Amino acid sequence: MPSTMSMEQEKQFVVFRLAGENYGIPITLVHEIIRYREITRIPRTSEYVKGVLNLRGQIVPVIDLRKRLGLPNAEETNSSRIVVTEVEENVVGMIVDAVTEVLSLPSSLIEPPSDLIADVEYDLIKGVGKKDDQLVILLDVPKTVHLENE
Amino acid sequence: MPNEDMQQYLSVFLDEATEHIEKLEQSILNLEHSCTSDLLQDIFRSAHTLKGSSRAMGFGSMGELTHAMEDIFDRLRGDDLVVTHDIVDALFEAIDILKSLKEEIANGGVDQTDTTEIVKLLRGLLDPSAFPTRIADSSTVCAEEPISLTQTEQIAISDAISTGAMIYEIKVELDKDCVMKSVRALMTLQKLEIIGALIHITPSEQALEDEDFEFSFELLLATDKSMEDINAEITGISEVSNVVVAPYRAMAGMSASVQTANVDPLCKVVSVPSPDTEDSPIREKPQKMEDTDSFKEEKKTTHHVAQTVRVDVGRLDNLLNLLGELVIDQTRINQLVSQLHSPQDEEIKELLHEAAAHFGRITGEMQEQIMKARMLPIDNVFNRFPRMMRDLSQKLNKEIDFVIWGRETELDRTVIEVIGDPLIHILRNSVDHGIESMEQREAAGKPRCGTVRLGSRHEENYIVIEIEDDGAGIDIAKVKSSAVRKELITAEIAARMSDREATNLIFHSGLSTVDQVSDISGRGVGMDIVRNNLIRFGAIIDVDSRPGKGTRFTIKLPLTLAIIRGLLVRVVSGVYVIPLASVIETNKIDCGAIHVINGQEVIMQRGMALPLLYLDNLYYSERETSIERQTSTYIVVVGSADRKVGLVVDSMLGEQEIVIKSLGTYVGDIRGVSGATILGDGRIALIVDVNGLIAIAHEEKVKTYVS
């Protein structure tokens, strides 16, 4: 039995907090995590595009994840982080309240999204992971960073 | 072979193929002007290498086509085929097909364009009966036929081979004005007898003694010396103009190719350069690669002189980025140093200062070096024009001598990318409108053959490109009347215009002095696009024309588009960069002097109302202006002469060279913003696109009127 358990595919997720909830994204899509830093505003772009930041000489767009998910606004704090993701060569940062851990989830513990989380943008959610009474909302990163108006 | 290995080979192959195809195209073009043996060797080598590598990569069609081309070159080189228009045309067609084959390989990995037609065409050209052959008198041996040997000679050959010697075919050409041909010939024989055994001589030794031969003779030599050695022996003899040494073909098999033993600069083989080469407008590049076919191995290609490496530009950009980070760190160190206050820190402070300054100098120098590494010779653009000019002149039935100078001028690849199209337009215009027909030229007492000169040179921080023709020049009266007819200017203004001003009218849209629209030019849309494109990246174009003498276009380009000078300004939402090229002046104004006309704030300047714009307002529709709290503010006057506006800013932070970066595909194009840059302190500042901004302002105004 244990051998079949270990055979089961486990995925690792970076877990972060946003408006009191736990969210997770696959660690394979995370480029790096940096402290919150000054972001340069970009005019005439989507509301949730916060601006751009300088990542070692590279100009990286940053999205305000609260705005993207339809959550209430909040000021950046000391624990605020920018999770820099890389999807199909697009490097995009996401502002989160805090990064908490890296979580291994076997696929058996991942459930499809339910009504439980109806107050965030439903189609950006890929599933819900449950581990030790902890609920982690798993985001569809490509959809999240993608600009709708394209 | 693992797939990624294959992929790696493929990209190397494609790079090489591109180079060889380009080189072939250029050389074939030169063939028409001057057919020298040097040139033919070059061409042959390129075709041969391309054949080998495409076959090795399994691209059969490409291999077959290059093989057919190689055969042609071989025959041209062997002197039994002369260069004709038909051959050059067929070769160009082959080049075009090669290009599309290469594209197919680059895109999908299979070369599928049908090559049977072109191969058949090329093969057809090889049939000597269809084309004039070069004087094949009794003394010259047709190169494609092995020298016929007597039985004794054949036995001598097999004997020589059994002792490990090699058989070489040697063709010696004497100077055309050589007075003692027989002496030179016999000297050659003597020299060769020392290093090996002469098996066969055509014409016979007797004929050579009697001077009963033209200027060349051929030998078969059995020796254990190398081709270079043989060459060295013979070229030492005076009045020998050309020596070709090759492994004996009958031994190397049918497909073996003749190769001039080459090219140790110390024993240069082909000694006397034909005067044609020097007159030829297009200088040949020094041969960098050596390609030797040996007798025993089917193919053995050696690449010496690897002084350059191919680097992905992306990597250089990354280097530049990282360097920018170093500069930021340096600034931070400087700031930290200034925070050291206690007296015992003084010494450390001093040392740190020194170190930081040194650090700064080095990063500055590195930046310069990397920028230099991104530079390419302008020939990367120029080299595609000779072919175009040839096609054009044929199409228009005009004889044109196209001269290129200053091919080696280096400029940034960003400029290389954008300069091609404007140049094509101008060159087409020169051929179509500038150069007259041959009859007209003769009537005007000019040489039938027109000249178009294209060149480049450095001038301070600019590159100057000149396009000059010796055609009819611009008919100023015609330009003026056309401009008046099209209502671009009034007749009165036209009458007052200087010739130079009138000449520059050709850059207006809709103006064409040609009565007939050809498919090459004449629709009156060319030159204004040319000028607008050039202006967009900060270039200046000027035209100078003399009736009957010709026209000269001068384009002044910045060395790079990656770096511009900009004015840093601060407004409420942050720091912005205004390209200095679009800044007309800066002023400090009294807020009391601002008037409102039709809902638009303006300020009177030299009797003109200058509209005032606010960046924050246009970008974010925020009406946050600090003006109300102040008595005076700064404005930056931007735009072009007829469309000036004043940008109201809180402060001006100075002028600085900035590296332009794109905001990336994710953010996409944003109106009013042309890009971004990273400032010395690591922050990002947006670069203002002045024209876009003015357009936005215009629309906003229309909107307010409507509402």
Interface residues (C-beta under 8 A of the other chain):
Chain A: E38 T40 R41 I42 P43 R44 T45 V49 V52 L53 N54 R56 G57 Q58 I59 V60 P61 N90 V92 V145 L147
Chain B: N318 L320 N321 L322 L323 G324 E325 S573 G574 L618 Y619 Y620 K661 S662 L663 G664 T665 Y666 V667 G668 I670 R671 G672 V673 A676 I678 G682 R683 I684 A685 L686
